Amino acid sequence: MIEDKNQQRTQLSDLGEFGLIDHLTKNFKVKQTSTIKSIGDDAAVLNFKNNNVVVSTDLLVEGVHFDLSYMPLKHLGYKAVIVNLSDIYAMNATATQVTVSIAVSNRFPLEALEAVYAGIETAAKIYNVDVVGGDTTSSKTGLLISVTAIGEVEPSNEVYRNGAKPNDLLVVSGDLGGAYMGLQVLEREKEVYKVNPNNQPDLEPYTYIVERQLKPEARKDVVKLLSDLKVKPTAMIDVSDGLSSEILHLCKQSNVGCDLYENKIPLDPQVISTCEEFNIDSTTVALNGGEDYELLFTISQEDYPKIKANPSLTVIGFMREKEAGVHLVTRAETKVEIKAQGWKNFNA
């Protein structure tokens, strides 16, 4: 839940908007040489010299993207930054700054926002980004967080979604489906709690997948790894809406087809066992779950020897001519057309 009734509650009105901003941002230190002017003026000033600038924005809305009955506020602040940094890394870029805007209702005391900003501060430290601005305002419907991430990339080193070619290999980092199954476990325990508030959930068997949902990580390490291996992907995207949606994005933007091999999709054993417990098909979860924040990219076959032995990367597919379509090649070696079933924001 969002608060402990015995905890101190400081009304936000006690500080006012400017006092609140000063209070929440007092611990943010400038680390990037590209940050000329940070928080405290009408705008931040950044200088990237000869590099290109990349910018991405995401919005997290209470009741749509997160549920505060099981999402700790510090984790929420952390996740809000991470999901934006992931988009920067998907451009083969280095994340350098973020801005954070927050709308909050009067049911949240200062201490709740301190927890959110503690998570933001932790993410900024770990990923070496500067928090250089943002906004605060009131809300009548709960909590809303908007983060804009800024990064830099050497000209011609950026990677778009539209560069995949027939005969390229489709590669993914890490494993898939964990965040979705973590969400299923949390939703189940929430329903149990509603029936019996004295019942304490045992999440020990689900540690990995719950963490994938509540505290995801962005794959900054994969961008460095590819650079060290001297591999430049031909196209790249992060897996936020589900593998099927992301493959279709790459194929549409690049005008190619794809064969995705079911038996190559990387799944953690905890995902497999939890899928069995919930009687859900693990391939369906990997294709449609979303929120994994892994990097999905294509490479030339010539680069395969450079990555083949790396445990962080798995070749899962083969890019084809557009006319071949986009298919899942099942374990039974039949072809099934891939359709996007991932996260759809505006569905009822």
C-alpha positions, 0 to 999 in steps of 0.5 A: 500500500502507499503508506504506513498509517504510523508514518509521518505525513507532511502535506505537499501544501506545506512546501509549495511547488518551488519548495517541493522541487527544491526538496525533491531534487536537492540530492541530484548531482551533475555527472555528465560533461554534456550537462552545462546547466541543470535544475534551477533555471527555465531550461537545462543547457546541454552541449553534445559537441559533435555527437547526435542527440537522441530523445525519448519520452514515456508516461506512467499512469496509476491504474493503467501502468502500475498498481500501488497496492503492490508496486513500492513507490521507490521501485516505481521511481526506478522503473520510470527512469529505466523504461525511458533509458531502454529506448535510448539504448535501443538507438545504440546510444548512450543515455546522459540526462533525464527530466522527470515530471509528476502529477500527484493527488492530495492523498500522497504526502511528501514522504511518498514523493520522497520515496519515488524520487529516491528510486529516481536518484538510484536509477540515475546513479546506477546508469550515470545519467543527470536529472536536469529538470521536470515539473510538478503539478496536482492531479485529481486521479492519482499519480502520473509520472512522465520521464524524458530521456536524452542521450548521445551517439556518434554520427552514423553509429545510431541504429534505427528500426528500418535497417534489417535486410533479408538473410540477417539474423534476429537476436535478442538479449536476456530472456523473455516473459518474466515481467508478464508472469511476475505481474500474474503472480502479483495480481493473484496475491492481491486477490488473496489479500482482498479476501484475507488481509492477514494472509502474507504472500510467499513470493520467494519461489517467484523472486526473479519474475517479480523483480522483472516486473517491479524493478526491471533493468535497461540493457546498457551493457548490451550496447557496450558489449556490441561495441566491444565486439565490433558488431553494429546491428542493422536494426534494433528495438527494445522489447516493451510491448511483447516480442510479436509486436516488436518483430512486426515493427522491425519488419514493417519499418525495414520492409522484410519478412521474418521466421521466428523459431519457437524452440530458440526463444530464451525462457528462464526456468522460473517463467516456464514453471510459473506458466505451468502453474498458471496453465499458460503457454510460455511461447504465448507469454514470450510473444505477447507479455511485454515489459521485458526491456530486452534489446531485439536486433538484427545483424549481418550473418558475417557478424554471427561468429562474434556473438555466437558464444555470448550467453547474453545473446540468443539468435531467435530468427532469420529475416526474409523477403517481405513477400515471405511474411512474418511467421513463428516456426513452431517446435513441430516445424509448422508455420504460424503467422505472427500477429501483434497481441501485445500491450494495447493502450486504448483497448477497453 
